[in-house]
Each structure stands twice: as structure tokens, then as C-alpha cells.
Amino acid sequence: SRALYGSVVAGLADRPRRERRELVRKDPWLNALQVKYGQAITGHKAQGGQWRAVFVEQGYLTEDMMDRDLVRWLYTAVTRATERLYLVNFHPRFFGEEP
């Protein structure tokens, strides 16, 4: 919140501006606060649930990881969305495009 941010900045008032900015950016309490309202679950854990918006991140995949289990996982993940689906960092091949 603003009160926490103000408290952190006030505690660093004696530091040079550039150093203070970097320390504020790296403060573990402020960074924890920024993700306070986020939610994330695995594709398998999401089975049975539905959400209006779903973000599916491809993550690291090697050629030999692309198998039937991956397709099942993707099916489970993408069918959780009721309104919007966001596919993040997917390789163009997943969309029929070659690089």
C-alpha cells in the first residue's frame, strides 16, 4: 500500500537518490505486496474449475517433452477459461507458424 511504500522511502531518506530507487525496487516487503492479489495454480490442479480469464504459460519445453501428455495438459489448461484465454510465450509452431 501507499503507507508501506512511504515508510520504506522515509527509511532510506539519507541515501542518494539513485541508490534509494534501487533499494526500493529490491525491497522484499514491497515486492511481496505487489503479488499479494495474484493467483496461480497448475494445469492439473485446475481440473474441474473454471475462471473467466486463464493465462497459460508454455514454459521450457524440449522436443522430446512434446508428447501426448503435453496435449492432455494443454487441453485441461485451455478448457478452464470461460471468457478469455491468454497463451503466453508459446512457440509459433503451436499456432501452425514456423519460425
N, CA, C and O atoms as CSV, one atom per row, in Angstrom:
chain,resi,resn,atom,element,x,y,z
A,1,SER,N,N,0.832,-1.186,0.000
A,1,SER,CA,C,0.000,0.000,0.000
A,1,SER,C,C,0.873,1.245,0.000
A,1,SER,O,O,2.097,1.160,0.109
A,2,ARG,N,N,0.248,2.374,-0.120
A,2,ARG,CA,C,0.989,3.638,-0.133
A,2,ARG,C,C,1.689,3.887,1.190
A,2,ARG,O,O,2.786,4.445,1.220
A,3,ALA,N,N,1.063,3.479,2.282
A,3,ALA,CA,C,1.674,3.689,3.600
A,3,ALA,C,C,2.976,2.905,3.719
A,3,ALA,O,O,3.970,3.424,4.227
A,4,LEU,N,N,2.976,1.665,3.257
A,4,LEU,CA,C,4.194,0.855,3.307
A,4,LEU,C,C,5.269,1.457,2.413
A,4,LEU,O,O,6.428,1.560,2.816
A,5,TYR,N,N,4.897,1.849,1.218
A,5,TYR,CA,C,5.853,2.468,0.299
A,5,TYR,C,C,6.455,3.724,0.931
A,5,TYR,O,O,7.670,3.916,0.903
A,6,GLY,N,N,5.605,4.569,1.495
A,6,GLY,CA,C,6.079,5.789,2.139
A,6,GLY,C,C,7.017,5.506,3.289
A,6,GLY,O,O,7.999,6.222,3.485
A,7,SER,N,N,6.726,4.476,4.045
A,7,SER,CA,C,7.577,4.092,5.173
A,7,SER,C,C,8.948,3.622,4.697
A,7,SER,O,O,9.968,3.982,5.285
A,8,VAL,N,N,8.973,2.826,3.644
A,8,VAL,CA,C,10.245,2.334,3.101
A,8,VAL,C,C,11.069,3.500,2.565
A,8,VAL,O,O,12.267,3.585,2.838
A,9,VAL,N,N,10.451,4.386,1.814
A,9,VAL,CA,C,11.157,5.539,1.249
A,9,VAL,C,C,11.675,6.446,2.364
A,9,VAL,O,O,12.802,6.936,2.288
A,10,ALA,N,N,10.871,6.671,3.386
A,10,ALA,CA,C,11.295,7.522,4.503
A,10,ALA,C,C,12.501,6.927,5.222
A,10,ALA,O,O,13.387,7.659,5.664
A,11,GLY,N,N,12.536,5.611,5.338
A,11,GLY,CA,C,13.663,4.956,5.990
A,11,GLY,C,C,14.951,5.044,5.195
A,11,GLY,O,O,16.029,4.797,5.734
A,12,LEU,N,N,14.856,5.390,3.935
A,12,LEU,CA,C,16.035,5.497,3.070
A,12,LEU,C,C,16.342,6.948,2.688
A,12,LEU,O,O,17.119,7.194,1.765
A,13,ALA,N,N,15.745,7.893,3.383
A,13,ALA,CA,C,15.867,9.308,3.025
A,13,ALA,C,C,17.306,9.806,3.006
A,13,ALA,O,O,17.621,10.746,2.275
A,14,ASP,N,N,18.184,9.193,3.795
A,14,ASP,CA,C,19.573,9.648,3.862
A,14,ASP,C,C,20.430,9.103,2.721
A,14,ASP,O,O,21.591,9.492,2.593
A,15,ARG,N,N,19.894,8.228,1.903
A,15,ARG,CA,C,20.641,7.617,0.795
A,15,ARG,C,C,20.540,8.485,-0.454
A,15,ARG,O,O,19.551,9.194,-0.635
A,16,PRO,N,N,21.545,8.436,-1.310
A,16,PRO,CA,C,21.464,9.154,-2.591
A,16,PRO,C,C,20.270,8.650,-3.413
A,16,PRO,O,O,19.859,7.497,-3.282
A,17,ARG,N,N,19.731,9.508,-4.243
A,17,ARG,CA,C,18.511,9.211,-4.994
A,17,ARG,C,C,18.602,7.912,-5.797
A,17,ARG,O,O,17.701,7.076,-5.722
A,18,ARG,N,N,19.670,7.737,-6.554
A,18,ARG,CA,C,19.810,6.545,-7.392
A,18,ARG,C,C,19.867,5.277,-6.531
A,18,ARG,O,O,19.219,4.280,-6.851
A,19,GLU,N,N,20.637,5.314,-5.448
A,19,GLU,CA,C,20.740,4.154,-4.548
A,19,GLU,C,C,19.393,3.884,-3.878
A,19,GLU,O,O,18.982,2.732,-3.740
A,20,ARG,N,N,18.713,4.947,-3.466
A,20,ARG,CA,C,17.405,4.802,-2.816
A,20,ARG,C,C,16.413,4.139,-3.771
A,20,ARG,O,O,15.667,3.245,-3.371
A,21,ARG,N,N,16.404,4.573,-5.026
A,21,ARG,CA,C,15.495,3.994,-6.021
A,21,ARG,C,C,15.759,2.495,-6.185
A,21,ARG,O,O,14.821,1.700,-6.254
A,22,GLU,N,N,17.031,2.114,-6.247
A,22,GLU,CA,C,17.391,0.702,-6.406
A,22,GLU,C,C,16.999,-0.107,-5.168
A,22,GLU,O,O,16.495,-1.224,-5.291
A,23,LEU,N,N,17.226,0.445,-3.990
A,23,LEU,CA,C,16.864,-0.258,-2.753
A,23,LEU,C,C,15.353,-0.426,-2.627
A,23,LEU,O,O,14.877,-1.463,-2.165
A,24,VAL,N,N,14.606,0.583,-3.034
A,24,VAL,CA,C,13.142,0.470,-3.010
A,24,VAL,C,C,12.699,-0.614,-3.991
A,24,VAL,O,O,11.822,-1.418,-3.676
A,25,ARG,N,N,13.301,-0.635,-5.171
A,25,ARG,CA,C,12.939,-1.640,-6.183
A,25,ARG,C,C,13.215,-3.056,-5.704
A,25,ARG,O,O,12.496,-3.985,-6.071
A,26,LYS,N,N,14.251,-3.233,-4.887
A,26,LYS,CA,C,14.636,-4.566,-4.418
A,26,LYS,C,C,14.077,-4.908,-3.040
A,26,LYS,O,O,14.345,-5.995,-2.527
A,27,ASP,N,N,13.317,-4.019,-2.435
A,27,ASP,CA,C,12.800,-4.268,-1.090
A,27,ASP,C,C,11.883,-5.497,-1.091
A,27,ASP,O,O,10.903,-5.527,-1.835
A,28,PRO,N,N,12.185,-6.511,-0.270
A,28,PRO,CA,C,11.386,-7.744,-0.296
A,28,PRO,C,C,9.942,-7.546,0.160
A,28,PRO,O,O,9.054,-8.264,-0.302
A,29,TRP,N,N,9.689,-6.604,1.042
A,29,TRP,CA,C,8.323,-6.381,1.518
A,29,TRP,C,C,7.468,-5.719,0.448
A,29,TRP,O,O,6.307,-6.084,0.260
A,30,LEU,N,N,8.035,-4.754,-0.246
A,30,LEU,CA,C,7.274,-4.120,-1.329
A,30,LEU,C,C,7.026,-5.095,-2.467
A,30,LEU,O,O,5.940,-5.104,-3.045
A,31,ASN,N,N,8.009,-5.913,-2.796
A,31,ASN,CA,C,7.838,-6.889,-3.873
A,31,ASN,C,C,6.804,-7.936,-3.505
A,31,ASN,O,O,6.044,-8.377,-4.367
A,32,ALA,N,N,6.758,-8.339,-2.260
A,32,ALA,CA,C,5.749,-9.308,-1.822
A,32,ALA,C,C,4.356,-8.701,-1.930
A,32,ALA,O,O,3.399,-9.387,-2.290
A,33,LEU,N,N,4.247,-7.440,-1.625
A,33,LEU,CA,C,2.960,-6.763,-1.691
A,33,LEU,C,C,2.440,-6.691,-3.124
A,33,LEU,O,O,1.231,-6.763,-3.346
A,34,GLN,N,N,3.332,-6.550,-4.089
A,34,GLN,CA,C,2.918,-6.425,-5.481
A,34,GLN,C,C,2.232,-7.680,-6.001
A,34,GLN,O,O,1.444,-7.588,-6.942
A,35,VAL,N,N,2.495,-8.827,-5.439
A,35,VAL,CA,C,1.863,-10.062,-5.902
A,35,VAL,C,C,0.801,-10.556,-4.928
A,35,VAL,O,O,0.311,-11.679,-5.053
A,36,LYS,N,N,0.455,-9.734,-3.977
A,36,LYS,CA,C,-0.493,-10.126,-2.941
A,36,LYS,C,C,-1.813,-10.645,-3.509
A,36,LYS,O,O,-2.376,-11.603,-2.979
A,37,TYR,N,N,-2.310,-10.029,-4.573
A,37,TYR,CA,C,-3.616,-10.397,-5.099
A,37,TYR,C,C,-3.544,-11.361,-6.281
A,37,TYR,O,O,-4.564,-11.629,-6.916
A,38,GLY,N,N,-2.371,-11.880,-6.583
A,38,GLY,CA,C,-2.233,-12.805,-7.697
A,38,GLY,C,C,-2.613,-14.225,-7.302
A,38,GLY,O,O,-2.506,-14.607,-6.137
A,39,GLN,N,N,-3.045,-14.981,-8.261
A,39,GLN,CA,C,-3.338,-16.389,-8.045
A,39,GLN,C,C,-2.737,-17.184,-9.187
A,39,GLN,O,O,-2.768,-16.760,-10.343
A,40,ALA,N,N,-2.199,-18.319,-8.855
A,40,ALA,CA,C,-1.677,-19.213,-9.883
A,40,ALA,C,C,-1.822,-20.642,-9.385
A,40,ALA,O,O,-1.566,-20.937,-8.217
A,41,ILE,N,N,-2.230,-21.511,-10.273
A,41,ILE,CA,C,-2.285,-22.931,-9.953
A,41,ILE,C,C,-1.810,-23.702,-11.173
A,41,ILE,O,O,-1.773,-23.167,-12.281
A,42,THR,N,N,-1.454,-24.941,-10.968
A,42,THR,CA,C,-1.000,-25.756,-12.088
A,42,THR,C,C,-2.193,-26.185,-12.937
A,42,THR,O,O,-3.338,-26.151,-12.487
A,43,GLY,N,N,-1.906,-26.585,-14.162
A,43,GLY,CA,C,-2.958,-27.072,-15.041
A,43,GLY,C,C,-3.679,-28.277,-14.460
A,43,GLY,O,O,-4.898,-28.394,-14.587
A,44,HIS,N,N,-2.939,-29.168,-13.828
A,44,HIS,CA,C,-3.554,-30.362,-13.238
A,44,HIS,C,C,-4.427,-29.994,-12.042
A,44,HIS,O,O,-5.507,-30.558,-11.865
A,45,LYS,N,N,-3.968,-29.057,-11.229
A,45,LYS,CA,C,-4.735,-28.630,-10.058
A,45,LYS,C,C,-6.019,-27.915,-10.488
A,45,LYS,O,O,-7.000,-27.896,-9.745
A,46,ALA,N,N,-6.008,-27.334,-11.675
A,46,ALA,CA,C,-7.162,-26.580,-12.170
A,46,ALA,C,C,-8.293,-27.476,-12.655
A,46,ALA,O,O,-9.396,-26.987,-12.900
A,47,GLN,N,N,-8.048,-28.765,-12.798
A,47,GLN,CA,C,-9.078,-29.674,-13.303
A,47,GLN,C,C,-10.364,-29.520,-12.510
A,47,GLN,O,O,-10.352,-29.529,-11.279
A,48,GLY,N,N,-11.469,-29.378,-13.223
A,48,GLY,CA,C,-12.766,-29.255,-12.576
A,48,GLY,C,C,-13.178,-27.822,-12.303
A,48,GLY,O,O,-14.359,-27.556,-12.080
A,49,GLY,N,N,-12.231,-26.891,-12.314
A,49,GLY,CA,C,-12.548,-25.491,-12.054
A,49,GLY,C,C,-12.636,-24.698,-13.342
A,49,GLY,O,O,-12.158,-25.133,-14.389
A,50,GLN,N,N,-13.254,-23.527,-13.252
A,50,GLN,CA,C,-13.324,-22.627,-14.402
A,50,GLN,C,C,-13.139,-21.200,-13.925
A,50,GLN,O,O,-13.545,-20.843,-12.819
A,51,TRP,N,N,-12.515,-20.377,-14.781
A,51,TRP,CA,C,-12.269,-18.977,-14.481
A,51,TRP,C,C,-12.573,-18.168,-15.724
A,51,TRP,O,O,-12.459,-18.668,-16.844
A,52,ARG,N,N,-12.959,-16.916,-15.526
A,52,ARG,CA,C,-13.261,-16.051,-16.677
A,52,ARG,C,C,-12.040,-15.865,-17.557
A,52,ARG,O,O,-12.140,-15.950,-18.781
A,53,ALA,N,N,-10.892,-15.612,-16.953
A,53,ALA,CA,C,-9.653,-15.404,-17.718
A,53,ALA,C,C,-8.603,-16.392,-17.235
A,53,ALA,O,O,-8.404,-16.566,-16.033
A,54,VAL,N,N,-7.941,-17.031,-18.175
A,54,VAL,CA,C,-6.898,-18.009,-17.857
A,54,VAL,C,C,-5.649,-17.665,-18.656
A,54,VAL,O,O,-5.715,-17.423,-19.862
A,55,PHE,N,N,-4.518,-17.647,-17.972
A,55,PHE,CA,C,-3.220,-17.441,-18.605
A,55,PHE,C,C,-2.488,-18.771,-18.578
A,55,PHE,O,O,-2.305,-19.361,-17.513
A,56,VAL,N,N,-2.070,-19.244,-19.738
A,56,VAL,CA,C,-1.306,-20.488,-19.827
A,56,VAL,C,C,0.072,-20.129,-20.359
A,56,VAL,O,O,0.201,-19.611,-21.468
A,57,GLU,N,N,1.099,-20.402,-19.568
A,57,GLU,CA,C,2.472,-20.090,-19.954
A,57,GLU,C,C,3.139,-21.365,-20.427
A,57,GLU,O,O,3.138,-22.371,-19.717
A,58,GLN,N,N,3.710,-21.329,-21.623
A,58,GLN,CA,C,4.309,-22.542,-22.174
A,58,GLN,C,C,5.438,-23.060,-21.305
A,58,GLN,O,O,5.522,-24.262,-21.054
A,59,GLY,N,N,6.296,-22.185,-20.850
A,59,GLY,CA,C,7.433,-22.645,-20.067
A,59,GLY,C,C,8.476,-23.299,-20.951
A,59,GLY,O,O,8.433,-23.193,-22.177
A,60,TYR,N,N,9.403,-23.969,-20.314
A,60,TYR,CA,C,10.510,-24.601,-21.034
A,60,TYR,C,C,10.080,-25.968,-21.548
A,60,TYR,O,O,9.671,-26.828,-20.768
A,61,LEU,N,N,10.171,-26.167,-22.842
A,61,LEU,CA,C,9.838,-27.457,-23.446
A,61,LEU,C,C,10.935,-27.862,-24.415
A,61,LEU,O,O,11.371,-27.068,-25.249
A,62,THR,N,N,11.371,-29.094,-24.294
A,62,THR,CA,C,12.296,-29.642,-25.278
A,62,THR,C,C,11.487,-30.453,-26.282
A,62,THR,O,O,10.311,-30.739,-26.056
A,63,GLU,N,N,12.113,-30.816,-27.375
A,63,GLU,CA,C,11.433,-31.573,-28.427
A,63,GLU,C,C,10.827,-32.870,-27.885
A,63,GLU,O,O,9.702,-33.222,-28.242
A,64,ASP,N,N,11.562,-33.582,-27.029
A,64,ASP,CA,C,11.054,-34.861,-26.529
A,64,ASP,C,C,9.983,-34.699,-25.453
A,64,ASP,O,O,9.365,-35.687,-25.058
A,65,MET,N,N,9.749,-33.484,-24.972
A,65,MET,CA,C,8.677,-33.249,-24.000
A,65,MET,C,C,7.330,-33.060,-24.695
A,65,MET,O,O,6.282,-33.119,-24.052
A,66,MET,N,N,7.360,-32.832,-26.005
A,66,MET,CA,C,6.130,-32.594,-26.748
A,66,MET,C,C,5.521,-33.932,-27.138
A,66,MET,O,O,5.830,-34.502,-28.185
A,67,ASP,N,N,4.655,-34.409,-26.271
A,67,ASP,CA,C,4.054,-35.721,-26.484
A,67,ASP,C,C,2.566,-35.678,-26.127
A,67,ASP,O,O,1.999,-34.605,-25.923
A,68,ARG,N,N,1.955,-36.831,-26.055
A,68,ARG,CA,C,0.529,-36.938,-25.774
A,68,ARG,C,C,0.168,-36.360,-24.401
A,68,ARG,O,O,-0.897,-35.763,-24.243
A,69,ASP,N,N,1.051,-36.532,-23.406
A,69,ASP,CA,C,0.787,-35.975,-22.078
A,69,ASP,C,C,0.727,-34.448,-22.115
A,69,ASP,O,O,-0.082,-33.836,-21.417
A,70,LEU,N,N,1.583,-33.840,-22.929
A,70,LEU,CA,C,1.551,-32.384,-23.067
A,70,LEU,C,C,0.220,-31.944,-23.672
A,70,LEU,O,O,-0.372,-30.960,-23.228
A,71,VAL,N,N,-0.245,-32.666,-24.673
A,71,VAL,CA,C,-1.520,-32.326,-25.310
A,71,VAL,C,C,-2.663,-32.441,-24.305
A,71,VAL,O,O,-3.553,-31.592,-24.281
A,72,ARG,N,N,-2.644,-33.468,-23.487
A,72,ARG,CA,C,-3.677,-33.620,-22.452
A,72,ARG,C,C,-3.633,-32.468,-21.461
A,72,ARG,O,O,-4.668,-31.922,-21.078
A,73,TRP,N,N,-2.411,-32.102,-21.048
A,73,TRP,CA,C,-2.243,-30.989,-20.111
A,73,TRP,C,C,-2.771,-29.696,-20.725
A,73,TRP,O,O,-3.490,-28.938,-20.073
A,74,LEU,N,N,-2.407,-29.449,-21.995
A,74,LEU,CA,C,-2.880,-28.242,-22.671
A,74,LEU,C,C,-4.404,-28.218,-22.769
A,74,LEU,O,O,-5.028,-27.180,-22.551
A,75,TYR,N,N,-4.990,-29.344,-23.092
A,75,TYR,CA,C,-6.448,-29.415,-23.179
A,75,TYR,C,C,-7.072,-29.026,-21.844
A,75,TYR,O,O,-8.004,-28.223,-21.793
A,76,THR,N,N,-6.552,-29.600,-20.772
A,76,THR,CA,C,-7.066,-29.280,-19.442
A,76,THR,C,C,-6.908,-27.795,-19.145
A,76,THR,O,O,-7.837,-27.155,-18.652
A,77,ALA,N,N,-5.738,-27.248,-19.443
A,77,ALA,CA,C,-5.468,-25.843,-19.129
A,77,ALA,C,C,-6.355,-24.891,-19.936
A,77,ALA,O,O,-6.946,-23.969,-19.374
A,78,VAL,N,N,-6.449,-25.109,-21.243
A,78,VAL,CA,C,-7.183,-24.147,-22.078
A,78,VAL,C,C,-8.694,-24.249,-21.912
A,78,VAL,O,O,-9.401,-23.277,-22.176
A,79,THR,N,N,-9.201,-25.381,-21.488
A,79,THR,CA,C,-10.650,-25.511,-21.313
A,79,THR,C,C,-11.121,-24.999,-19.956
A,79,THR,O,O,-12.297,-25.151,-19.624
A,80,ARG,N,N,-10.246,-24.404,-19.174
A,80,ARG,CA,C,-10.636,-23.814,-17.887
A,80,ARG,C,C,-11.192,-22.406,-18.074
A,80,ARG,O,O,-11.874,-21.891,-17.188
A,81,ALA,N,N,-10.915,-21.783,-19.204
A,81,ALA,CA,C,-11.339,-20.398,-19.447
A,81,ALA,C,C,-12.782,-20.351,-19.929
A,81,ALA,O,O,-13.168,-21.100,-20.826
A,82,THR,N,N,-13.577,-19.467,-19.331
A,82,THR,CA,C,-14.961,-19.297,-19.783
A,82,THR,C,C,-15.119,-18.090,-20.702
A,82,THR,O,O,-16.060,-18.045,-21.493
A,83,GLU,N,N,-14.211,-17.103,-20.614
A,83,GLU,CA,C,-14.318,-15.917,-21.460
A,83,GLU,C,C,-13.050,-15.626,-22.257
A,83,GLU,O,O,-13.112,-15.431,-23.471
A,84,ARG,N,N,-11.905,-15.596,-21.586
A,84,ARG,CA,C,-10.661,-15.221,-22.263
A,84,ARG,C,C,-9.548,-16.206,-21.934
A,84,ARG,O,O,-9.410,-16.671,-20.803
A,85,LEU,N,N,-8.762,-16.506,-22.957
A,85,LEU,CA,C,-7.607,-17.384,-22.805
A,85,LEU,C,C,-6.383,-16.650,-23.329
A,85,LEU,O,O,-6.391,-16.142,-24.450
A,86,TYR,N,N,-5.338,-16.596,-22.523
A,86,TYR,CA,C,-4.088,-15.947,-22.916
A,86,TYR,C,C,-2.992,-17.005,-22.960
A,86,TYR,O,O,-2.686,-17.627,-21.944
A,87,LEU,N,N,-2.408,-17.207,-24.119
A,87,LEU,CA,C,-1.301,-18.148,-24.274
A,87,LEU,C,C,-0.014,-17.330,-24.268
A,87,LEU,O,O,0.225,-16.528,-25.170
A,88,VAL,N,N,0.803,-17.537,-23.256
A,88,VAL,CA,C,1.977,-16.703,-23.010
A,88,VAL,C,C,3.250,-17.451,-23.381
A,88,VAL,O,O,3.458,-18.586,-22.952
A,89,ASN,N,N,4.096,-16.814,-24.174
A,89,ASN,CA,C,5.411,-17.352,-24.553
A,89,ASN,C,C,5.334,-18.696,-25.274
A,89,ASN,O,O,6.201,-19.551,-25.092
A,90,PHE,N,N,4.313,-18.880,-26.079
A,90,PHE,CA,C,4.208,-20.121,-26.837
A,90,PHE,C,C,5.017,-20.009,-28.124
A,90,PHE,O,O,5.098,-18.939,-28.728
A,91,HIS,N,N,5.604,-21.106,-28.529
A,91,HIS,CA,C,6.369,-21.177,-29.764
A,91,HIS,C,C,5.401,-21.034,-30.940
A,91,HIS,O,O,4.288,-21.556,-30.877
A,92,PRO,N,N,5.800,-20.339,-32.012
A,92,PRO,CA,C,4.914,-20.161,-33.176
A,92,PRO,C,C,4.389,-21.483,-33.746
A,92,PRO,O,O,3.327,-21.504,-34.369
A,93,ARG,N,N,5.112,-22.577,-33.543
A,93,ARG,CA,C,4.677,-23.875,-34.056
A,93,ARG,C,C,3.313,-24.282,-33.490
A,93,ARG,O,O,2.554,-24.988,-34.153
A,94,PHE,N,N,3.001,-23.841,-32.265
A,94,PHE,CA,C,1.715,-24.185,-31.670
A,94,PHE,C,C,0.553,-23.551,-32.423
A,94,PHE,O,O,-0.594,-23.968,-32.265
A,95,PHE,N,N,0.844,-22.555,-33.235
A,95,PHE,CA,C,-0.195,-21.858,-33.985
A,95,PHE,C,C,-0.083,-22.130,-35.481
A,95,PHE,O,O,-0.671,-21.411,-36.289
A,96,GLY,N,N,0.668,-23.160,-35.851
A,96,GLY,CA,C,0.831,-23.520,-37.248
A,96,GLY,C,C,1.799,-22.639,-37.999
A,96,GLY,O,O,1.827,-22.650,-39.230
A,97,GLU,N,N,2.599,-21.872,-37.269
A,97,GLU,CA,C,3.580,-20.979,-37.897
A,97,GLU,C,C,4.979,-21.506,-37.612
A,97,GLU,O,O,5.299,-21.844,-36.472
A,98,GLU,N,N,5.784,-21.573,-38.613
A,98,GLU,CA,C,7.185,-21.965,-38.414
A,98,GLU,C,C,8.022,-20.700,-38.312
A,98,GLU,O,O,7.731,-19.715,-38.990
A,99,PRO,N,N,9.066,-20.709,-37.473
A,99,PRO,CA,C,9.899,-19.500,-37.314
A,99,PRO,C,C,10.648,-19.119,-38.572
A,99,PRO,O,O,11.380,-18.129,-38.578
